[in-house]
Amino acid sequence: MTQRLHLVFGGELVDSQRHEFADPSAIHVVGVFPDYRSAHAAWAAEAQRTVDSAQTRYFIAHLHRLHDESSETSPTGELGA
């Protein structure tokens, strides 16, 4: 079974309509989670905690979708099969 890791991170954006961080060195890494359900719970908690800051956004990155250049097939390729 392929592992499906997810990264939850966020911070203050330059503009709430774009995905550009105001200060990339201040990005808050919440953590890496073993499944989408736990990543979503962590994302929701951080989003709720920062609800009063219109410029602050949190994201879930699907790490299992990253492409491994050294391999003929990657987890992303497996998803499309």
DSSP file (Angstrom, degrees, kcal/mol; ACC not computed):
  #  RESIDUE AA STRUCTURE BP1 BP2  ACC     N-H-->O    O-->H-N    N-H-->O    O-->H-N    TCO  KAPPA ALPHA  PHI   PSI    X-CA   Y-CA   Z-CA
    1    1 A M              0   0    0      0, 0.0     2,-0.3     0, 0.0     0, 0.0   0.000 360.0 360.0 360.0 132.9    0.0    0.0    0.0
    2    2 A T        -     0   0    0      1,-0.1     2,-0.2    73,-0.0    62,-0.0  -0.565 360.0-121.6 -77.6 134.4    1.3    3.4   -1.0
    3    3 A Q        -     0   0    0     -2,-0.3     2,-0.6     1,-0.1    32,-0.1  -0.552  18.2-154.1 -75.1 139.7    1.8    5.9    1.9
    4    4 A R        -     0   0    0     30,-0.6     2,-0.2    -2,-0.2    -1,-0.1  -0.746  17.5-175.4-118.7  81.0   -0.2    9.1    1.4
    5    5 A L        -     0   0    0     -2,-0.6    59,-1.3    57,-0.1    58,-0.9  -0.499   4.6-164.3 -80.7 146.8    1.6   11.9    3.4
    6    6 A H  E     -AB  33  62A   0     27,-2.3    27,-3.4    56,-0.2     2,-0.5  -0.996   7.9-150.0-133.3 137.1    0.1   15.4    3.7
    7    7 A L  E     -AB  32  61A   0     54,-2.7    54,-3.3    -2,-0.4     2,-0.5  -0.910   6.9-159.6-106.8 130.4    1.8   18.6    4.8
    8    8 A V  E     +AB  31  60A   0     23,-2.6    22,-2.0    -2,-0.5    23,-1.5  -0.951  28.5 146.0-110.7 126.0   -0.2   21.3    6.5
    9    9 A F  E     +AB  29  59A   0     50,-1.9    50,-3.4    -2,-0.5     2,-0.3  -0.960  10.3 151.3-151.5 164.6    1.4   24.8    6.5
   10   10 A G  E     +AB  28  58A   0     18,-1.8    18,-3.2    -2,-0.3     2,-0.3  -0.987   4.6 157.2-176.8-176.9    0.4   28.5    6.3
   11   11 A G  E     - B   0  57A   0     46,-2.2    46,-2.3    -2,-0.3     2,-0.3  -0.979  53.1 -32.8 165.8-169.5    1.1   32.0    7.0
   12   12 A E  E     - B   0  56A   0     -2,-0.3    10,-2.8    44,-0.2    11,-0.6  -0.603  55.0-147.5 -80.2 131.5    0.4   35.6    6.1
   13   13 A L  B     -C   21   0B   0     42,-3.4     8,-0.3    -2,-0.3     3,-0.2  -0.630  18.2-129.2 -95.9 155.9   -0.2   36.2    2.4
   14   14 A V  S    S+     0   0    0      6,-3.0     2,-0.3     1,-0.3     7,-0.1   0.899 100.1   7.3 -64.6 -42.0    0.7   39.4    0.4
   15   15 A D  S >  S-     0   0    0      5,-0.4     3,-2.1     3,-0.2     5,-0.4  -0.996  70.8-132.3-144.7 133.7   -2.8   39.5   -1.0
   16   16 A S  T 3  S+     0   0    0     -2,-0.3    -2,-0.0     1,-0.3    -1,-0.0   0.633 107.4  59.2 -65.8 -11.3   -5.8   37.3    0.0
   17   17 A Q  T 3  S+     0   0    0     -4,-0.0    -1,-0.3     2,-0.0     2,-0.3   0.442 105.6  54.3 -94.3  -1.4   -6.5   36.6   -3.6
   18   18 A R  S <  S-     0   0    0     -3,-2.1    -3,-0.2     2,-0.1    -5,-0.0  -0.820  77.8-126.6-128.2 167.3   -3.1   35.1   -4.3
   19   19 A H        +     0   0    0     -2,-0.3     2,-0.5    -6,-0.1    -3,-0.1  -0.307  66.6 121.5-108.6  47.0   -0.9   32.3   -2.9
   20   20 A E        -     0   0    0     -5,-0.4    -6,-3.0    -2,-0.0    -5,-0.4  -0.951  58.4-132.7-113.7 122.8    2.2   34.4   -2.3
   21   21 A F  B     -C   13   0B   0     -2,-0.5    -8,-0.3    -8,-0.3    -2,-0.1  -0.514   3.9-141.3 -77.3 139.6    3.5   34.5    1.3
   22   22 A A  S    S+     0   0    0    -10,-2.8    -9,-0.1     1,-0.3    -1,-0.1   0.890  98.1  13.0 -63.4 -41.3    4.4   37.9    2.7
   23   23 A D    >   -     0   0    0    -11,-0.6     3,-2.5     1,-0.1    -1,-0.3  -0.804  66.6-169.0-140.0  94.3    7.4   36.4    4.5
   24   24 A P  G >  S+     0   0    0      0, 0.0     3,-1.3     0, 0.0    -1,-0.1   0.785  88.1  62.8 -56.7 -27.6    8.4   32.9    3.4
   25   25 A S  G 3  S+     0   0    0      1,-0.3    -2,-0.0     3,-0.0     0, 0.0   0.655 101.1  54.1 -72.4 -12.0   10.8   32.6    6.3
   26   26 A A  G <  S+     0   0    0     -3,-2.5    -1,-0.3   -14,-0.1   -14,-0.1   0.225  74.7 136.9-104.6  13.7    7.8   32.9    8.7
   27   27 A I    <   -     0   0    0     -3,-1.3     2,-0.7    -4,-0.1   -16,-0.2  -0.404  53.1-132.6 -62.1 132.2    5.7   30.1    7.2
   28   28 A H  E     -A   10   0A   0    -18,-3.2   -18,-1.8    -2,-0.1     2,-0.8  -0.798  14.3-157.2 -90.7 113.5    4.1   28.1   10.0
   29   29 A V  E     -A    9   0A   0     -2,-0.7   -20,-0.2   -20,-0.2     3,-0.1  -0.831   9.6-175.4 -92.1 111.3    4.6   24.3    9.3
   30   30 A V  E     -     0   0A   0    -22,-2.0     2,-0.3    -2,-0.8    -1,-0.2   0.915  50.0 -90.7 -73.4 -44.0    1.9   22.6   11.3
   31   31 A G  E     -A    8   0A   0    -23,-1.5   -23,-2.6     2,-0.0     2,-0.4  -0.900  31.9 -76.4 156.5 176.8    3.2   19.1   10.5
   32   32 A V  E     -A    7   0A   0     -2,-0.3   -25,-0.2   -25,-0.2   -27,-0.0  -0.921  43.9-161.6-108.1 132.9    3.2   16.1    8.2
   33   33 A F  E     -A    6   0A   0    -27,-3.4   -27,-2.3    -2,-0.4    -2,-0.0  -0.891  23.1-133.9-123.0 147.5    0.2   13.8    8.6
   34   34 A P  S    S+     0   0    0      0, 0.0   -30,-0.6     0, 0.0     2,-0.3   0.595  86.8  17.7 -77.8 -11.1   -0.3   10.1    7.5
   35   35 A D  S  > S-     0   0    0    -29,-0.1     4,-1.8     1,-0.1     5,-0.2  -0.979  77.7-108.5-155.2 164.2   -3.7   10.6    5.9
   36   36 A Y  H  > S+     0   0    0     -2,-0.3     4,-3.1     1,-0.2     5,-0.2   0.870 111.7  60.5 -65.2 -37.9   -6.0   13.3    4.6
   37   37 A R  H  > S+     0   0    0      1,-0.2     4,-1.9     2,-0.2    -1,-0.2   0.931 109.3  40.7 -58.3 -48.8   -8.4   13.1    7.5
   38   38 A S  H  > S+     0   0    0      2,-0.2     4,-1.9     1,-0.2    -1,-0.2   0.861 115.4  52.0 -70.8 -34.2   -5.8   14.0   10.1
   39   39 A A  H  X S+     0   0    0     -4,-1.8     4,-2.7     2,-0.2    -2,-0.2   0.913 109.3  50.1 -64.8 -42.0   -4.3   16.7    7.9
   40   40 A H  H  X S+     0   0    0     -4,-3.1     4,-2.8     1,-0.2    -2,-0.2   0.886 108.7  52.1 -64.8 -38.8   -7.7   18.2    7.3
   41   41 A A  H  X S+     0   0    0     -4,-1.9     4,-1.9    -5,-0.2    -1,-0.2   0.910 112.2  45.8 -63.3 -42.2   -8.4   18.3   11.1
   42   42 A A  H  X S+     0   0    0     -4,-1.9     4,-2.1     2,-0.2    -2,-0.2   0.908 113.1  50.3 -67.1 -42.0   -5.1   20.1   11.7
   43   43 A W  H  X S+     0   0    0     -4,-2.7     4,-2.9     1,-0.2     5,-0.2   0.931 110.3  49.8 -59.4 -47.2   -5.8   22.5    8.8
   44   44 A A  H  X S+     0   0    0     -4,-2.8     4,-2.4     1,-0.2    -1,-0.2   0.884 109.2  51.8 -61.9 -40.0   -9.3   23.3   10.2
   45   45 A A  H  X S+     0   0    0     -4,-1.9     4,-2.1     2,-0.2    -1,-0.2   0.919 113.6  43.3 -64.0 -43.7   -7.9   23.9   13.7
   46   46 A E  H  X S+     0   0    0     -4,-2.1     4,-1.7     2,-0.2    -2,-0.2   0.898 112.9  52.2 -69.9 -39.8   -5.3   26.4   12.3
   47   47 A A  H  < S+     0   0    0     -4,-2.9    -2,-0.2     1,-0.2    -1,-0.2   0.907 112.5  45.9 -61.8 -41.1   -7.8   28.0   10.0
   48   48 A Q  H >< S+     0   0    0     -4,-2.4     3,-1.3    -5,-0.2    -1,-0.2   0.893 109.2  55.0 -67.7 -39.9  -10.2   28.5   12.9
   49   49 A R  H 3< S+     0   0    0     -4,-2.1     3,-0.3     1,-0.3    -1,-0.2   0.829 117.0  36.4 -62.5 -31.9   -7.4   29.8   15.2
   50   50 A T  T >< S+     0   0    0     -4,-1.7     3,-2.1     1,-0.2     6,-0.3   0.100  78.3 121.7-108.3  20.7   -6.5   32.5   12.6
   51   51 A V  T <  S+     0   0    0     -3,-1.3    -1,-0.2     1,-0.3    -2,-0.1   0.765  71.3  57.6 -58.7 -27.8  -10.1   33.3   11.4
   52   52 A D  T 3  S+     0   0    0     -3,-0.3     2,-0.8    -4,-0.2    -1,-0.3   0.547  90.4  79.6 -81.8  -6.8   -9.8   37.0   12.4
   53   53 A S    X   -     0   0    0     -3,-2.1     3,-1.6     1,-0.2    -1,-0.1  -0.851  61.3-170.1-104.4 100.0   -6.7   37.5   10.2
   54   54 A A  T 3  S+     0   0    0     -2,-0.8    -1,-0.2     1,-0.3    -2,-0.0   0.746  85.1  52.8 -62.3 -24.9   -8.0   37.9    6.6
   55   55 A Q  T 3  S+     0   0    0    -43,-0.0   -42,-3.4   -41,-0.0     2,-0.5   0.523  90.5  92.1 -89.5  -6.0   -4.4   37.7    5.1
   56   56 A T  E <   +B   12   0A   0     -3,-1.6     2,-0.3    -6,-0.3   -44,-0.2  -0.781  51.2 171.8 -96.7 129.6   -3.6   34.4    6.9
   57   57 A R  E     -B   11   0A   0    -46,-2.3   -46,-2.2    -2,-0.5     2,-0.3  -0.972  19.2-152.1-134.8 149.1   -4.2   31.1    5.0
   58   58 A Y  E     -B   10   0A   0     -2,-0.3     2,-0.3   -48,-0.2   -48,-0.3  -0.913  15.6-165.8-119.1 150.2   -3.4   27.5    5.7
   59   59 A F  E     -B    9   0A   0    -50,-3.4   -50,-1.9    -2,-0.3     2,-0.5  -0.903  19.0-137.1-134.0 157.4   -2.9   24.8    3.0
   60   60 A I  E     -B    8   0A   0     -2,-0.3     2,-0.5   -52,-0.2   -52,-0.2  -0.982  19.8-161.6-115.1 120.2   -2.7   21.0    2.7
   61   61 A A  E     -B    7   0A   0    -54,-3.3   -54,-2.7    -2,-0.5     2,-1.3  -0.889  16.4-136.7-102.2 130.0    0.0   19.8    0.3
   62   62 A H  E >   -B    6   0A   0     -2,-0.5     3,-2.0   -56,-0.2   -56,-0.2  -0.697  21.9-176.2 -86.6  91.4   -0.4   16.2   -0.9
   63   63 A L  G >  S+     0   0    0     -2,-1.3     3,-1.7   -58,-0.9    -1,-0.2   0.781  77.2  67.1 -62.6 -28.0    3.2   15.0   -0.5
   64   64 A H  G 3  S+     0   0    0    -59,-1.3    -1,-0.3     1,-0.3   -58,-0.1   0.623  93.6  61.8 -69.0 -10.5    2.4   11.7   -2.1
   65   65 A R  G <  S+     0   0    0     -3,-2.0    -1,-0.3   -60,-0.2    -2,-0.2   0.444  76.4 116.1 -93.4  -0.8    1.8   13.5   -5.4
   66   66 A L    <   -     0   0    0     -3,-1.7     2,-0.5    -4,-0.2    10,-0.5  -0.399  69.1-119.2 -67.8 145.7    5.3   14.8   -5.6
   67   67 A H        -     0   0    0      7,-0.1     2,-0.8     8,-0.1    -1,-0.1  -0.742  14.4-147.8 -91.6 130.1    7.2   13.5   -8.6
   68   68 A D    >   -     0   0    0     -2,-0.5     3,-1.5     1,-0.1    -1,-0.0  -0.868   5.6-162.7 -97.4 108.3   10.4   11.5   -8.0
   69   69 A E  T 3  S+     0   0    0     -2,-0.8    -1,-0.1     1,-0.3     5,-0.0   0.728  86.1  60.1 -64.1 -23.6   12.8   12.2  -10.9
   70   70 A S  T 3  S+     0   0    0     -3,-0.1     2,-0.4     3,-0.0    -1,-0.3   0.535  98.0  70.0 -84.0  -5.1   14.9    9.1  -10.2
   71   71 A S  S <  S-     0   0    0     -3,-1.5    -3,-0.1     1,-0.1     3,-0.0  -0.891  74.4-138.8-116.5 142.6   12.0    6.7  -10.7
   72   72 A E  S    S+     0   0    0     -2,-0.4     2,-0.4     1,-0.1    -1,-0.1   0.878  96.8  30.0 -64.2 -36.7   10.2    5.8  -13.9
   73   73 A T  S    S-     0   0    0     -3,-0.1    -1,-0.1     4,-0.0    -3,-0.0  -0.948  72.8-167.6-122.6 146.2    6.9    5.9  -12.1
   74   74 A S     >  -     0   0    0     -2,-0.4     4,-2.1    -9,-0.0     3,-0.3  -0.767  43.6 -95.7-121.2 169.5    6.0    8.1   -9.1
   75   75 A P  H  > S+     0   0    0      0, 0.0     4,-1.6     0, 0.0   -10,-0.1   0.843 126.5  57.4 -54.6 -32.7    3.0    8.0   -6.8
   76   76 A T  H  > S+     0   0    0    -10,-0.5     4,-1.2     1,-0.2     3,-0.2   0.927 105.6  48.7 -63.6 -43.8    1.4   10.6   -9.0
   77   77 A G  H  > S+     0   0    0     -3,-0.3     4,-0.6     1,-0.2     3,-0.2   0.871 107.9  55.2 -63.2 -36.1    1.7    8.3  -12.0
   78   78 A E  H >< S+     0   0    0     -4,-2.1     3,-0.6     1,-0.2    -1,-0.2   0.848 102.8  56.5 -65.5 -33.4    0.2    5.5  -10.0
   79   79 A L  H 3< S+     0   0    0     -4,-1.6    -1,-0.2     1,-0.2    -2,-0.2   0.842 106.4  49.8 -67.4 -32.5   -2.9    7.6   -9.2
   80   80 A G  H 3<        0   0    0     -4,-1.2    -1,-0.2     1,-0.2    -2,-0.2   0.589 360.0 360.0 -82.4  -9.9   -3.6    8.2  -12.9
   81   81 A A    <<        0   0    0     -3,-0.6    -1,-0.2    -4,-0.6    -2,-0.1   0.476 360.0 360.0 -76.1 360.0   -3.3    4.5  -13.8
